[in-house]
């Protein structure tokens, strides 16, 4: 193993930690804030969830993507010939699409709604409807990432 491979692998693991860690903490933040039913708390948590996604989820995903693609290219691996690379790439792609097409737009919508009730006014029903979709799709996206950890660590044939 050469130093470039190990550096890229280290960046890949760091990216996975940031990405998966923030995804799990994001769910926790939202669920715990929602349990309070206090508009000010929920608005604050929603803002933090949105901000940390930009920094840690996108940053971690970017590290995973760049370091993974770089190592695939530098090592001459063929994702069509390695099931672990194929499945890992597919799971990452599907999870990413769920985030980009469903979860991030919902979070942006919820952040806009949260600004309206940040002063303590009533939380609109639209926020709770969006929250239900966000939780269901978010759990699915997180399970895909967790399955991806299996493929990346165990590398089954």
N, C-alpha and C positions, 0 to 999 in steps of 0.2 A: 504494500500500500504506500502510495506516495503522499507527500504533504498536502498537495492540492486536493486530493480525494478526501483526506481527513479534515481539512479546513472546510470544504464544502459540506461534508457530512455533519460537522459540528454546527455550521450555520443552519443546516436542514433541521437538526434536532432542536436548536434554539427557536427557529421559526415555528416548529410544531408545538413547542411548549407555550410560546406566546399566543399562538392561534387557538389551540385547544383550551389552554388555561383561561383565556379571555372569554371564549364561547361559554364555558361552564360557569364562570363567575358572572357573566352577563345574565344568564338565566336565573342565577341565585339572586342577584340584585333586584331584578324585576319581580320575581315571585315574592321576595321578602317585603319589598316596598308595597306591592299590591295588597298584601295581607293586612297592612295598616289601614287601608281604605282612606288614607289622609292625602288629599290632593297635593299639598305642598311636598310631602315626602315622595310621592309617586312622580311628580314633575321633576324633582331633583334627581331621582334615580334614573328617570328616562333620559335626562340630559347627559348624565355620566355614562350611561350605557351607549348612547350614540357617540359621544366623544371617544370613549375607550375602544369602540369598534374601529374608528378611523385610525387610531394609533396602533393598537395591539392586534386586532383581528386582521386588518389589511396589511399591517407591517409583517406580522407572522406569516400570513398567507403568501406575501411577496417573497419572503425569505425561503419558504418551502418551495415555491414555484421556481425561483431563479436558481437556487442551489441544487434542486432536484434535476431540472433540465440540464444544468451545466454538468452535473456528474453523469447523467445519462449520455450526454454528448461526448464528454472527455473519456469515459470508459468504453464507449462504443457499444453500449447496451441496446438491445432491440426490444421495445416494449411489447411488440407483437409476439416475441418468442419467450418472454418471461412473464408467467402469469402474475407474479407478485407485482411487477412493474405495471402491467396492464390493468389489473384490478385497482392498484393504488392510484394510478392516474385517473381511472374512471370514477372511483369514489370521490377523489378530490374535485374532479370536474363537476360531478352532480351536486355535491355539497356546495361548491362555489356558485353554481347556477341558482340553487335555492336561496343562497344569501343575496346574490345580485338581483335576481328577478322578483323575489317575494319578501324576504326578511328586511333587507335594507330599505326598500320603499315603505314597508309598514312602519319601520322605526322612524323614518323621516316624518311620515304622517302622524305618528304618535307624538313625536317631539313637537310638532306644530300644535297639536291639540293640547299637549302638556303646558306649553307657554300660556295658553288661554286659562288654564286652571291653576297655574303656579301660585296665584295669590290666595288660593284656598276656596275658590268657587267650585261648584259641583263638576264632577268628572262626567263628560258626556258618554252616552251609550256607545257611540262610535269608537271611543277609545277601547272599551271592553271587548267589543266585537273584533277589533283589530288585534287585541291582545290574545284572544283565543286562537286566532289563526297563527299569530307569531309563535306562540308556545308550541302548538302542534308541529308546525313546519320546522321550528327551531330544534325540537327534540329529534326529529327525523334527520336533519342536517348534522346534528351532533353525533347521532348514532353512526352515520356514514363515516364521519371523521374517526370515531373510535374503531370502527371496523378497519379503516385504513391503517391505523396503528398496528393492528394484527398483521396485515399484509406486509408492512414495511419492516417490522421487527422479525417475524418468523420466516418470511420469504418462502412460503411453500412453493413447491415446483411449479 
